[in-house]
Amino acid sequence: MKAGDLCKVIKKGTHRPCQYGQHVVILKPVNPLKAVMNAPIWWEVLNQTTGKWHHHHRGDLEVVCK
């Protein structure tokens, strides 16, 4: 997973309203400590349905297109 990847939300109940099944584009890792991260856990994403950005756990997302 990296910035620019198109992903599908594969987990229900993570946001209100639910984003399950919607597509998001990864913008960047959420990195409050500004440390080097080999495998970020949280991502800042742009939802393609709503046009709004959110934070998602990597387990909530499935890469559709790199």
KEBA-508590 format. One line per field, with one value per atom (N, C-alpha, C): x, y, z; residue in three letters; atom name; residue number from 1. Coordinates in nm, 4 decimals, padded with zeros to 6 digits, always signed. Last residue first. Layout:
xx X,...
yy Y,...
zz Z,...
residuo ALA,...
atomo CA,...
num NUM,...
END
This chain:
xx -00.2837,-00.1606,-00.1185,-00.6123,-00.5232,-00.4041,-00.7118,-00.7784,-00.6840,-00.6379,-00.5873,-00.6552,-00.8608,-00.8056,-00.7630,-00.8890,-00.8754,-00.8175,-00.8780,-01.0095,-01.0092,-00.6158,-00.6999,-00.8399,-00.5186,-00.4829,-00.5659,-00.7699,-00.6728,-00.6429,-00.8138,-00.8541,-00.7382,-00.9446,-00.8353,-00.8904,-01.0607,-01.0799,-00.9497,-01.2024,-01.0906,-01.1223,-01.4652,-01.4104,-01.2937,-01.6062,-01.5117,-01.4481,-01.7789,-01.8198,-01.7291,-01.6502,-01.7954,-01.8364,-01.3822,-01.4200,-01.5704,-01.2129,-01.3246,-01.3740,-00.8805,-00.9849,-01.0923,-00.6980,-00.7516,-00.8554,-00.4315,-00.5225,-00.5668,-00.3904,-00.3731,-00.4740,-00.2125,-00.3231,-00.2891,+00.0224,-00.1015,-00.2227,+00.3044,+00.2072,+00.0787,+00.5841,+00.4501,+00.3474,+00.8012,+00.8108,+00.6743,+00.8482,+00.7546,+00.7663,+01.0320,+01.0303,+00.9414,+00.8291,+00.9350,+00.9240,+00.6362,+00.7282,+00.8482,+00.4351,+00.5687,+00.6747,+00.2024,+00.2132,+00.3529,+00.1153,+00.2433,+00.2666,-00.0663,-00.0857,+00.0354,+00.0482,+00.0333,+00.0081,-00.1666,-00.0398,-00.0608,-00.3796,-00.3077,-00.1700,-00.5446,-00.4533,-00.3765,-00.8767,-00.7392,-00.6532,-01.1527,-01.0750,-00.9374,-01.4837,-01.3443,-01.2794,-01.7100,-01.6721,-01.5224,-01.7588,-01.7780,-01.7385,-01.8430,-01.8204,-01.8521,-01.8807,-01.8136,-01.7870,-02.1532,-02.0656,-02.0076,-02.1467,-02.2122,-02.1090,-01.9273,-02.0700,-02.0797,-01.6972,-01.7304,-01.8826,-01.6887,-01.5714,-01.5989,-01.8882,-01.8972,-01.7769,-01.7135,-01.8320,-01.8168,-01.4429,-01.4919,-01.6085,-01.3307,-01.3811,-01.4339,-01.3009,-01.3245,-01.3932,-01.0508,-01.1922,-01.2024,-00.8116,-00.8511,-01.0028,-00.5471,-00.6933,-00.7314,-00.2483,-00.3205,-00.4709,-00.1361,-00.1807,-00.2558,+00.0940,+00.0195,-00.0125,+00.0563,+00.1334,+00.0451,+00.0842,+00.0000,+00.0887
yy -00.0367,+00.0313,+00.1339,-00.1069,-00.0689,+00.0072,-00.2050,-00.2418,-00.2181,-00.3093,-00.2399,-00.2954,-00.2654,-00.3648,-00.2899,-00.1666,-00.1375,-00.2551,-00.2076,-00.1697,-00.1597,-00.2408,-00.3606,-00.3348,+00.0171,-00.0608,-00.1886,+00.2496,+00.1484,+00.0641,+00.5818,+00.4411,+00.3542,+00.9050,+00.8171,+00.6758,+01.1045,+01.0317,+00.9611,+01.3582,+01.2770,+01.2186,+01.3521,+01.3944,+01.3043,+01.2652,+01.3735,+01.4248,+01.0494,+01.1690,+01.2897,+00.8676,+00.8857,+01.0187,+00.8598,+00.8977,+00.9177,+00.9818,+00.8992,+00.9490,+00.9804,+01.0632,+00.9703,+00.9168,+00.8792,+00.9802,+00.8393,+00.9482,+00.9192,+00.5387,+00.6145,+00.7269,+00.3450,+00.4351,+00.5170,+00.1950,+00.1299,+00.2131,+00.1608,+00.2442,+00.1676,+00.0164,-00.0352,+00.0455,+00.1832,+00.0821,+00.0305,+00.5160,+00.4051,+00.3085,+00.7493,+00.6640,+00.5441,+00.9947,+00.8944,+00.8159,+01.1793,+01.2127,+01.1179,+01.1273,+01.1401,+01.1756,+01.0987,+01.2120,+01.2325,+00.9988,+00.9838,+01.1007,+00.8366,+00.9207,+00.8946,+00.8406,+00.7745,+00.8772,+00.9769,+00.9667,+00.8904,+00.9021,+01.0285,+01.0196,+00.6557,+00.6819,+00.8108,+00.6816,+00.6952,+00.7296,+00.4538,+00.5645,+00.5642,+00.3361,+00.3434,+00.4696,+00.1433,+00.2632,+00.2608,-00.0717,-00.0894,+00.0308,+00.1283,-00.0070,-00.0151,+00.3579,+00.3700,+00.2339,+00.4830,+00.3713,+00.3896,+00.8299,+00.7104,+00.6074,+00.6832,+00.7166,+00.8378,+00.4042,+00.5459,+00.5620,+00.1318,+00.2095,+00.3590,-00.0452,+00.0138,+00.0943,-00.2955,-00.2170,-00.1565,-00.3117,-00.3330,-00.2398,-00.2447,-00.3815,-00.4134,-00.0026,-00.0197,-00.1550,-00.0260,-00.0442,-00.0648,+00.2018,+00.0935,+00.0896,+00.3027,+00.3016,+00.1797,+00.4731,+00.3480,+00.3686,+00.7110,+00.7017,+00.5746,+00.5771,+00.6941,+00.6784,+00.2189,+00.3425,+00.4562,-00.1173,+00.0000,+00.1237
zz -00.8291,-00.7843,-00.8858,-00.7367,-00.8469,-00.7905,-00.4994,-00.6249,-00.7407,-00.1756,-00.2940,-00.4185,+00.0850,-00.0079,-00.1337,+00.4305,+00.2884,+00.2101,+00.6954,+00.6433,+00.4914,+00.7634,+00.7605,+00.7067,+00.7841,+00.6652,+00.6520,+00.8825,+00.9212,+00.7979,+00.7635,+00.7633,+00.8088,+00.7735,+00.8146,+00.8157,+00.4945,+00.6202,+00.6556,+00.2843,+00.3310,+00.4674,+00.0337,+00.1630,+00.2025,-00.1819,-00.2042,-00.0760,-00.1815,-00.1086,-00.1350,-00.3558,-00.3603,-00.2988,-00.2980,-00.4339,-00.4490,-00.0207,-00.0644,-00.2002,+00.0393,-00.0205,-00.0750,+00.3473,+00.2158,+00.1688,+00.5472,+00.5123,+00.3691,+00.7340,+00.6104,+00.6017,+00.9734,+00.9408,+00.8176,+00.9624,+01.0056,+00.9659,+00.7419,+00.8145,+00.8463,+00.7438,+00.7148,+00.7946,+00.7972,+00.6917,+00.6501,+00.8671,+00.8862,+00.7684,+01.0495,+00.9300,+00.9586,+01.2236,+01.2173,+01.0873,+01.2940,+01.1842,+01.1765,+01.4652,+01.5239,+01.4206,+01.3113,+01.4029,+01.4601,+01.0321,+01.0992,+01.1948,+00.8039,+00.9218,+01.0097,+00.4642,+00.5938,+00.7034,+00.2027,+00.2742,+00.4047,+00.0220,+00.0102,+00.0752,-00.1595,-00.0487,-00.0758,-00.2492,-00.2974,-00.1773,-00.2314,-00.1777,-00.2430,-00.2882,-00.3279,-00.2723,-00.0817,-00.1570,-00.1868,+00.0828,-00.0603,-00.1445,+00.3601,+00.3092,+00.1594,+00.4963,+00.3672,+00.3029,+00.6868,+00.6526,+00.5117,+00.7900,+00.7359,+00.6909,+01.0080,+00.9925,+00.9026,+00.9941,+00.9845,+00.9780,+01.0304,+01.0703,+01.0716,+00.9449,+01.0775,+01.1219,+00.7478,+00.7832,+00.9224,+00.5244,+00.6606,+00.6890,+00.2855,+00.2995,+00.4392,+00.0468,+00.1906,+00.2088,-00.1977,-00.1667,-00.0154,-00.3468,-00.2569,-00.2410,-00.5426,-00.5326,-00.4497,-00.4464,-00.4707,-00.4563,-00.3607,-00.4991,-00.5322,-00.1293,-00.1757,-00.3240,-00.0870,-00.0924,-00.1424,+00.0000,+00.0000,+00.0000
residuo LYS,LYS,LYS,CYS,CYS,CYS,VAL,VAL,VAL,VAL,VAL,VAL,GLU,GLU,GLU,LEU,LEU,LEU,ASP,ASP,ASP,GLY,GLY,GLY,ARG,ARG,ARG,HIS,HIS,HIS,HIS,HIS,HIS,HIS,HIS,HIS,HIS,HIS,HIS,TRP,TRP,TRP,LYS,LYS,LYS,GLY,GLY,GLY,THR,THR,THR,THR,THR,THR,GLN,GLN,GLN,ASN,ASN,ASN,LEU,LEU,LEU,VAL,VAL,VAL,GLU,GLU,GLU,TRP,TRP,TRP,TRP,TRP,TRP,ILE,ILE,ILE,PRO,PRO,PRO,ALA,ALA,ALA,ASN,ASN,ASN,MET,MET,MET,VAL,VAL,VAL,ALA,ALA,ALA,LYS,LYS,LYS,LEU,LEU,LEU,PRO,PRO,PRO,ASN,ASN,ASN,VAL,VAL,VAL,PRO,PRO,PRO,LYS,LYS,LYS,LEU,LEU,LEU,ILE,ILE,ILE,VAL,VAL,VAL,VAL,VAL,VAL,HIS,HIS,HIS,GLN,GLN,GLN,GLY,GLY,GLY,TYR,TYR,TYR,GLN,GLN,GLN,CYS,CYS,CYS,PRO,PRO,PRO,ARG,ARG,ARG,HIS,HIS,HIS,THR,THR,THR,GLY,GLY,GLY,LYS,LYS,LYS,LYS,LYS,LYS,ILE,ILE,ILE,VAL,VAL,VAL,LYS,LYS,LYS,CYS,CYS,CYS,LEU,LEU,LEU,ASP,ASP,ASP,GLY,GLY,GLY,ALA,ALA,ALA,LYS,LYS,LYS,MET,MET,MET
atomo N,CA,C,N,CA,C,N,CA,C,N,CA,C,N,CA,C,N,CA,C,N,CA,C,N,CA,C,N,CA,C,N,CA,C,N,CA,C,N,CA,C,N,CA,C,N,CA,C,N,CA,C,N,CA,C,N,CA,C,N,CA,C,N,CA,C,N,CA,C,N,CA,C,N,CA,C,N,CA,C,N,CA,C,N,CA,C,N,CA,C,N,CA,C,N,CA,C,N,CA,C,N,CA,C,N,CA,C,N,CA,C,N,CA,C,N,CA,C,N,CA,C,N,CA,C,N,CA,C,N,CA,C,N,CA,C,N,CA,C,N,CA,C,N,CA,C,N,CA,C,N,CA,C,N,CA,C,N,CA,C,N,CA,C,N,CA,C,N,CA,C,N,CA,C,N,CA,C,N,CA,C,N,CA,C,N,CA,C,N,CA,C,N,CA,C,N,CA,C,N,CA,C,N,CA,C,N,CA,C,N,CA,C,N,CA,C,N,CA,C,N,CA,C,N,CA,C,N,CA,C
num 66,66,66,65,65,65,64,64,64,63,63,63,62,62,62,61,61,61,60,60,60,59,59,59,58,58,58,57,57,57,56,56,56,55,55,55,54,54,54,53,53,53,52,52,52,51,51,51,50,50,50,49,49,49,48,48,48,47,47,47,46,46,46,45,45,45,44,44,44,43,43,43,42,42,42,41,41,41,40,40,40,39,39,39,38,38,38,37,37,37,36,36,36,35,35,35,34,34,34,33,33,33,32,32,32,31,31,31,30,30,30,29,29,29,28,28,28,27,27,27,26,26,26,25,25,25,24,24,24,23,23,23,22,22,22,21,21,21,20,20,20,19,19,19,18,18,18,17,17,17,16,16,16,15,15,15,14,14,14,13,13,13,12,12,12,11,11,11,10,10,10,9,9,9,8,8,8,7,7,7,6,6,6,5,5,5,4,4,4,3,3,3,2,2,2,1,1,1
END
